[in-house]
Structures are given as C-alpha cells and as structure tokens.
C-alpha cells in the first residue's frame, strides 16, 4: 500500500511545467494517432498518393504515436 501512495504522491507533486509537458505529450499522441487514422481512412484525401503508400504512412504515424505514448508513460508513471 505504501508503494501505491508513494507513486501517487510523486505524480501529484509535479511542477506546473511538468504537468503542462505531460498534457502536451498526451495531446501530441492523440494528434499523431488521429492523423494516421485520417490518412488511412479518408476517402477523398486532398493529396494524390498511391493508396498503398498512404496506408503505409498512416500505419507509420500510428506506430510513432504509440512510441511517444510509451515514452510519456515511462517518464511519468515508472519513476
């Protein structure tokens, strides 16, 4: 129980700058994830790109977003 309280205590004692950067990191994860999904599933995509490359680029953005999320999780919750 004390381990849980200790990790919760660290999270609540973040400086406003650290909290802002955590929220910004979460927003960027969402941005890259949504952008990847839009590129894959948007039928009338404004740029003429081969559908195979478009899907590949969308998957690459989604994988990158999850890499950012993993780094954010590691920096904020595994200390």
C-alpha positions in Angstrom: 0.0 0.0 0.0 2.8 2.4 0.7 4.3 1.8 -2.8 0.9 2.9 -4.3 0.8 6.0 -2.1 4.4 6.8 -3.0 3.9 6.7 -6.8 0.6 8.7 -6.4 2.4 11.3 -4.3 5.1 11.8 -6.9 2.5 12.4 -9.6 0.6 14.9 -7.6 3.8 16.8 -6.7 4.7 17.7 -10.3 5.6 21.2 -11.1 3.2 23.1 -13.4 5.8 22.9 -16.2 6.0 19.1 -15.9 2.2 18.9 -15.8 1.9 21.0 -18.9 4.5 18.9 -20.7 2.7 15.8 -19.8 -0.6 17.2 -21.2 1.2 18.4 -24.3 2.7 14.9 -24.8 -0.7 13.3 -24.5 -2.1 15.8 -27.0 0.6 15.1 -29.4 0.0 11.3 -29.1 -3.7 12.0 -29.9 -2.7 14.2 -32.8 -0.4 11.7 -34.5 -2.9 8.9 -33.9 -5.8 10.8 -35.4 -3.7 12.0 -38.3 -2.7 8.4 -39.0 -6.3 7.2 -38.9 -7.4 10.1 -41.2 -4.7 9.4 -43.7 -5.7 5.7 -43.8 -9.5 6.0 -43.9 -10.2 9.4 -45.6 -11.7 8.5 -49.0 -11.3 11.9 -50.6 -7.8 12.6 -49.3 -6.7 16.0 -50.8 -3.3 14.7 -52.0 -2.9 12.2 -54.8 -0.9 9.4 -53.2 -0.9 5.8 -54.1 -3.3 4.0 -51.6 -0.6 1.5 -50.6 1.8 4.3 -49.6 -1.0 6.2 -47.9 -1.8 3.2 -45.8 1.8 2.6 -45.0 2.4 6.2 -44.0 -0.8 6.1 -41.8 0.4 3.0 -40.0 3.8 4.6 -39.5 2.2 7.6 -37.9 0.1 5.4 -35.6 3.2 3.4 -34.5 5.1 6.6 -33.9 2.2 7.9 -31.7 2.3 4.7 -29.6 6.1 5.1 -29.2 5.5 8.6 -27.9 2.8 7.4 -25.6 5.1 4.6 -24.2 7.9 7.2 -23.6 5.3 9.5 -21.9 4.1 6.7 -19.7 7.6 5.7 -18.8 8.6 9.2 -17.8 5.5 9.9 -15.8 4.5 6.7 -14.1 7.5 4.4 -13.7 9.7 6.5 -11.5 
